[in-house]
Amino acid sequence: MQTLKLSIQDHIAHVIINRPEKANALNQTAWDEITEVFEYLDENPEVRVVVLEGGESKHFCAGIDLSLLMSVSQSNIVCEARRRERVRKDVFRLQAPINAIENCSKPVLAAIHGGCIGGGIDLVCGCDMRYCTDDAYFTIKEIDMGMVADLGTLQRLPKLIGDGLVREMAYTGRNVEGKEAEKIGIVNRSFSNKVMMMEEVMKIAATIASKSPLSIRGTKHILLHTRDHSVADGLNYMATWNAAMLLSNDLQEAFAAKTQKREANFEP
């Protein structure tokens, strides 16, 4: 890959955005590779959890590369309707990587330092959990570019924090720094430095990797379903899910390990 680094160890996939010379701004190659890698991780039986971070760049992600943004807005198509149709398809293509993160059956933990700007917020809103450094900041920058954020922030962030706070961020484009991000719920926790953050995030990832992979995947699936449905619909779906999935080898292994006071050894 040109824009990402990927390593897998002890059932933990470590994905690093790798465009430090561009502050991890995402060009079309990066967007395509994010889709590709998360679809691969979804199917890889050795992977149980994913950590996404910004590597050595100044920022976790500076958003969409401006060259990509300009290419989307420019077209040689003469027919106005066909131009609009092309733009719509381009937006769907840019939404696909965030959908791939959200739809990855393995939990994805975002470790954020520096700026998480524009498209960067889209990325982390697709993750299961978010952690940051105190000097990190989050900004819905699209408003300062004369745009409406269109890749998922306005759809997913209101599920994470209060509606009024989302509106304030979206209307003003102001920075929300690490401690405030923790307070309002954008991130689970903020740390004084990146080393401390990565140590804790990897510990959490290791804990998740030690659990029943089948149950972790099922829990993520159920949580996503619950977010978008009523309580009654969620309970009905849950009953059907457990009717199909409850009596697993993982259930037997978990009980055996607890009885024998040993570490459980789960199938992929």
N, C-alpha and C positions, 0 to 999 in steps of 0.2 A: 504493500500500500504506500501511496505517496504522502498522505496527510495524517495517517494514524499509525500508532504503534500498538501491537497486541502481544501480550504474553499470557500464558495459562500455567498456573502452578497451584497444587493442592486444591483443585476444583474452583479456583478463583481466577476469572478472566480480568486482566488489567488492560484497559483501553486508554491510551493517551492521545489527545489531540496534538498533532505535531506540525504546526506551522508557526514556530516562534518568531520568524522574521516578519510575519504578518499579524502578530499578536493573536494567533489562532483564529483569525477571521476565516470564515468558511467559504471556499469557492465551490464550483459545481462538483469538482472531483471529491472534495471533502464530504459534501452532502451525499453523493453516490456511495462513497466508501462507508459512511456511517450506516446507511441502509444495508449494505452488503455484510458488514461485520456483525451487526446485531441480528440479522437473519441467520447468519452462520452460527453465532453463539446460541441462539434459540434452539438450533437443531443439534448442537454438539453435546453428546451425553456426558462428557467429562466436566462440563461447566455447570456449576450450581449457583453462582452469584457473579455479578459483574461490578467492577469499580471503574468509573469514568472520571478522568482528571485532565488538567491542562498542561502537565509536564513543566518544562523549563521556560515556557512563555511568560511574559509579563502579566498576561491576562488568561483566565480560564478560557474565555471566548469573547472576541470583540464583535461577534455578530456576523452578518452576511458580508462577504467580500464585496466592496463597492463595484468592482468590475462585473460581478455576477448580477448585481442589482440593475446595473445599466443594461446588460444584455437582455434581461427579462423585459425591460421597458421598451427596447428597440426591436423593430421587426421590419422586414421588407415586404410583408404581406399587404397588398393594396386594399382588399376588402376589409372594412372596419369590423364587421361581425366576425370574420375569420381571425382577425388580429386579436380580438377579445377572447375568442375561443382558445387561441394559442396561449394567451396569458393565463387563462384559467387552468389549462393543463400544466403550465410551468409552476403555478402555485401548488397544485396537487403534488407535483414532483418534489418540491421543496418541503412539503408537509410529510412526505413519506419517511424520511429518516427519524423524525420525532415519533411517528406512529410505530416505527420498527422498534424503537427503544421501549415504548409503552407496551407493545404487544409481545416483546421478548418474554418468554415464560419464566426466565430467571430474574430475580430481583436485581435492580440496577441502582448502585449507590454513587451519587455525584459528589466529588471532592473539589470544592471551588475556591480558588484564590484570585486575587486581583479583580478585574472587571468581568462581570457576567452581563453582557450587553446585548440588547435586541434579540437576535437569534439564539444567543447563549441562554437566555431565559426560556425560550422555546425548548431548547435541549433539556434543561434540568427539570422543567415541569413535566417532561415525559418520564423522568426517573422515579423510582420508588421512594428514595430518601435523598436528602440533600444535606451536606455539611460544608462549612466554610471557615475561612480565617477571619479574624476581626477586621482586617483591612480590605476584605473583599467588598464589592458593592454590586448591586443589581439595579439595572435601569432599563425601562421599556423605551428605548431610544427612537422607535419608529415615529413618535409624534413630532420629534424635532426634525424629521426628514420629510414631513408632509405626508406621512403614511399612516394607515391603520395596521397594527400588528396582525399578521395574517397566517402565522404558522402554528398557532395553538396556545399562545400565552393568554389571550383573552378568553379562551375556552377552558383551559386547565387551571390557571392561577386562581380564579374564583372558587375552585374546589379546595384550594389549599389555605387561603387567607380570606379575610373579610371583604365583602363586596366594595365597601367604601374605600378600603386601602388599595384594592386593585384599580379603582377608578382614579384615585389620587395619583398613583404611579403612571397609569396610562395617559392621563390628561396632562400631567406636568413633566414627565420624563425625568423626575428627580432621582438622585442616587439613594438607594436604601443600603446602608452599610451593615457589616456583619452582625453586630450586636442587635441592631434593630431588626434585621432579617430573622434572627433567632426569636426575638420577642414576638413578632407578628406571625411567625410560623412558616416563613419561606423555607427556612432550614431547620433541621432538628437541633443542631448545636453549632456554636461558633467557637473557634479555638484561637489562641493568641498567636500561633505561627503554623506554617504549613507542615513542619515535621510532626508536631503534635497531632494535627488533623489527620495526616496520612496514617500514623500509627493507630489511632483510634478507629478510623474507617476500616483499615485492614483487619483489626480485631473483630469488628462487627461482621465483616464479610466472612471471616473464618468461622464465627459462631453460626451464621446462616448456613455455611457450607457443611457444617457438621450435622445438620438436621435432615430429616427425610426429604430427599429431592422431590418425590411425588407430592408430598404434603406442602412443601414450599411453593411449587408450581401451582398447585390447586388453590392455595391461599391467595396468591397474587391474582389468579383468575377470578376468584370469588370477590375479592376487594374491588377489582375493576368493574365487575358486574353490579355490585352493590352501589358504587358511586353513581351509576347512571340509571338506577331503577328504584322503585319504592321499596319500603321495608317488606311489605307483603310479597312482592315479586321476588325479592332477594331470598326470603325464607323458603318460598316454594321452590326456587331454583336450587337452593342449598340442599333441600331434602332429596331432590332428584340426583344432584351431584354425589351425595354420600351414598345413595342407593347403588350407584355405579362404582364408586371409588373407595369406600371405607374399608372393605375387607381386603386389604393389600398385604403383601409380604413385608412392607415397611412397618405396618402396625404390629405384626408378630415380632419383627426384629427389635423394635423399640421396647416392647414388653420384655423380651428375652434379655436384652442388654441391661435393662434396669434391674431385673431380678438377679442377674449374674454379676452385677456391679462392674460392667465393662463398657467400653465405647461401642456404640452401634456401628454396624458395617452395612450401609445401605447400597442397594443397586443404583445405577445411574437414574 
